[in-house]
Amino acid sequence: MNKDERMRKILGQIAELENDLRKILHEHEVTIFYKVEGERVRFEENLRAAHLKLKQNWFRWIITDRPQNLITGPIIYGLALPFFLFDLSLTLYQSLCFPIYRIEKVRRTDYMIFDRQHLGYLNFFERLHCTYCAYANGLLGFATEIAARTEQYFCPIKHARKIIGRHARYDTFMAYGDAEGYHSKLDKYRTSMAKISEK
């Protein structure tokens, strides 16, 4: 087994262990606080009642909320239209191009999670904020995965400098400056993307 294969194997094991840890932590959290039943999230009755008692009246919330939140609200929500247009562009891009490259499309539902409306301690405005945040962050995660799959297909080469916030696929990319590897392995990277779409 050469160095590249060993590295890929170790990275695969790390990813598997991270997934196992996330699953265990989630199962522990679910056991303590709530149960997920399809699209619904159910809390124990006494916890639900406690949540409702902590819910703040929306009028009082507006008055007591920090004034800078009200001032910046129009700026924050002003991004809704650009986000929507970005979302539409991403959806069109992967719908039209990914089948040509034989790359599996990214599922929006893996990134857009809207479950905070089940929290009884949030008032209308807090739920609205949570929904908007879930959409914006989900959209950026969705976009990152679409870009990562595109990068893996066209240019799976690491950068010379260390980058912050790299996507999960980056660690398997070819070394910077490996000209031989690039020309000999690029088809293999593309074939592996084609296999994804044939699952």
Secondary structure, 3 states (H helix, E strand, C coil): CCHHHHHHHHHHHHHHHHHHHHHHHHHHHHHHHEEEECCEEEECHHHHHHHHHHCCCHHHHHHHCCHHHHHHHHHHHCCHHHHHHHHHHHHHHHHHHHHHHCCCCCCHHHCCCCCHHHCCCCCHHHHHHHHHHHHHHHHHHHHHHHHHHHHHHHCCECCCCCCCCCCCCHHHCECCCCHHHHHHHHHHHHHHHHHHHCC
